[in-house]
């Protein structure tokens, strides 16, 4: 039963990531739920150290995430405050 549940969760994650569409003209990936807050790129002169860091947030919850892409690999995590609570996006006035 646990294997089936893990498999179904993996499929949901794959479909969620695959639903993001690359917007023409920039390097930010957008979906209907997540908004890119900032994006920065690593060294372009060394192909082995090229990466993109993207901070994005969930429109519904405001929780912020960090995504790091290097080549075809992607890692992402929730950003946490010092007290262990998830960071919530607060637009600057």
C-alpha positions in Angstrom: 0.0 0.0 0.0 2.9 2.4 0.8 4.5 1.7 -2.5 1.3 2.6 -4.4 0.9 5.8 -2.4 4.5 6.8 -3.1 4.1 6.0 -6.8 0.9 8.1 -7.0 2.6 11.0 -5.1 5.5 10.9 -7.5 3.1 11.0 -10.5 1.4 14.1 -9.0 4.8 15.8 -8.6 5.8 15.0 -12.2 2.5 16.4 -13.6 2.8 19.5 -11.4 6.3 20.2 -12.6 5.4 19.3 -16.2 2.5 21.8 -16.2 4.9 24.7 -15.9 5.4 26.5 -19.3 8.5 28.4 -20.2 7.5 32.0 -21.1 9.0 33.2 -24.3 11.9 35.7 -24.0 13.0 35.0 -20.4 14.3 32.2 -18.3 11.5 32.1 -15.7 9.1 29.2 -15.6 5.5 30.2 -14.9 2.4 28.3 -14.0 -1.1 29.4 -13.0 -0.3 29.1 -9.2 3.3 30.1 -8.8 4.8 33.5 -9.4 8.6 34.2 -9.8 9.8 36.8 -7.2 13.5 37.0 -8.2 15.8 35.1 -10.5 19.6 35.2 -10.7 22.1 33.3 -12.8 25.5 31.9 -12.0 28.8 32.0 -14.0 28.2 31.9 -17.7 31.9 31.6 -18.6 32.3 28.2 -17.0 29.8 25.6 -18.4 30.4 23.4 -15.3 29.3 26.0 -12.8 26.3 27.6 -14.7 23.1 27.6 -12.7 20.0 29.6 -12.2 18.5 30.4 -8.8 14.8 31.3 -8.7 12.7 32.4 -5.7 9.0 32.0 -6.3 5.9 32.0 -4.2 2.5 30.3 -4.2 -0.3 32.7 -5.0 -2.7 30.9 -2.8 -0.6 30.5 0.4 2.2 33.1 -0.1 4.8 30.4 0.9 8.2 31.1 -0.8 10.3 28.4 -2.5 13.9 28.3 -3.8 14.5 26.5 -7.1 18.1 25.9 -8.4 18.5 24.6 -11.9 21.9 23.4 -13.3 21.6 22.0 -16.8 18.7 19.5 -16.8 18.7 19.1 -13.0 16.4 20.9 -10.7 16.3 21.1 -6.9 13.7 23.0 -4.9 12.9 23.6 -1.3 10.7 25.7 1.0 12.4 28.8 2.4 12.2 29.0 6.2 12.4 31.8 8.7 14.9 31.6 11.6 12.1 30.3 13.9 11.4 27.4 11.6 8.2 28.7 10.0 7.9 28.9 6.2 8.7 32.3 4.7 5.6 34.1 3.4 6.0 36.5 0.4 5.3 40.2 1.3 5.6 42.5 -1.7 7.6 45.6 -1.1 5.4 48.8 -1.0 
